[in-house]
Amino acid sequence: MTSPKTAKRLNRILAMLPWVIANAGASVDEVCERFGYTRRDLAADLDLVFVCGLPGYGPGDLMVAYIDEDEVVVELADYFANPIRLTPPEALSLLASGMALMSTGQAPPALETAVKKLQTAVMGVDDEALVVDLAEPPLVAELRNAATNGEVVRIVYTALASGKTSERDVEPWVVFTTMGNWYLRGRCRSAQAERVFRVDRIRELATTGESFEVIEHSASPEIGYTPGEEDVRALIRLHDYARWVADYYPVEIVSDDESGLTVRFSASDASVVARLLLRLGESAELVKGAEVHEALEDMRARVLARYGVIA
């Protein structure tokens, strides 16, 4: 399943390419300002799409994308300049997905407009021809009401990464669904910071009787991770086959050179980072992080013991 970070990058690439094709000779500064790029990120995305193309994969089928001094060049990619023509099954699937998101109450105005246009094109003017209604799991309605009314809630929550259960007072901002799960986004008073909680990990829910000022949050709801002061931090060097980690996880890039991509990784528990390093094998190395090193050695020993190997 695509991570929000990867999806956001892909959406930006798909928005940038048609504009550059339609505006031949666009400068790096123009593209960066219009699409929120840094020069380094723009170069990385152009490298990603370079020699991508249509099946056949001959020289005439693959696009060329690069920076020439101060000009952004994209060639042999005319198929990006034309509107996408959906097949009937594709259009119906897209319409059903859009209407499903609208039924949650979290759809932005732009999506509502697009769904209405697509519905008219696919099904005519009959607004009642298709009804999509998502069944809401327990607690969603209570959390949504608390967010609307500005009521502080007390939750008993089991963290997915560490498996630890704790009691937290939360100022709920928004309840949303994405990637097949429901989430609560708000300010956790225990962490004194913004947090995202999976609703199905909430074991108990109660209102505290306290209230908070409801503020309109313009940013689209998404899954994210905000490091806290109590979190474990590690410096990891990623080699070629592990560079995807920087796209999937909310890491801080420290350096990128011949030795690899070095990132600062934060997690609520050392075992989270240790499991990732164990999975990556020789494609990554721990540069710094005593707690992670200890957790990694313990994990390696337990894996070897399971197979009857003495470390």
C-alpha positions, 0 to 999 in steps of 0.5 A: 500500500502506497505511503502518503509521502510517496503518493504526495510525491507522485501527485506532484510529479504528475502535476509538474510534467504536463505543465513543463511540457506545455511551457517549454523553456521553463526555468528551474526557478519557475518550476520550483516556485509553482510546485513547491520544489527545491532544486535538489528535489526537482532534480531527483524527481526528473531523475526518477522519471527519466527513461520511463515510458510506454510499453515497447520501451524502445528509444522512441518510447521513453521520455527524457527529463533533465535540467540544462543549466537553468532550464527544465527539459522534458521531451518525448512525453507527449502522452502526459500532455493529453487528458486521460481517457477513462474506460467505463469500468475505470470511470465507475471505480473512480466515481465510487471511490470519490463518493465513498470519501464524500460520505465521510464528511471529509471531502474537500470542495474540489473533490465534490465538484469533480465528483459531480462532473464525473457523475454527470458524465458517467450517469447523466443527471440522476443524482439518486442513481448511485449511493455509496455509504461507508459503515462507520466503526464504533467510536467514530461518531463519538469522536467526531461529535467531540471534535465538532463541539470542542470536547476533550476526550480521554482515551486508553490507547494501544500503540501499534508500534510498541504494543504499549497501552496508555491513557491520554487526554486528547483535543480531537481535531478531525476524524478521517479514513484513509488506506482502509483505516479510521484515524483521529488527529488532534493534540495529545495533552500527554505528549504536548504535541499533535498526534494521529491515533488509529481508531481501532487501537482505542480501547476506551473512550470518555469525555473529560468535561473539559473543553478547548477552542475549536480551530479550523485546520486547513491541511488535508487529514493524513497519517503522519508522525511527529517526533517527541522529546522522549522518542528514540533517534538513530542515524542510519546510512542507506545504500542503493536498495534501501533508499526507498526508506526516505520516501516511505518514512518521515526521516530527516536527510542528513547527507547524500554522497558516495557512501550512501544516503544518511538519515535521522530516524525517530521512533517511539520505540527502539525495536521499531528501528531495529526491525527495519534494520534487520529487514534491510540487512546489508542495504543499511547500517546503523551509524549512531544510536545506542538504544537501537544498537542494543535492540538490534543485537537482542533481536538478532540473537533471538532470531538466530536462537529460533533457528538453533544458531548460537551467535 
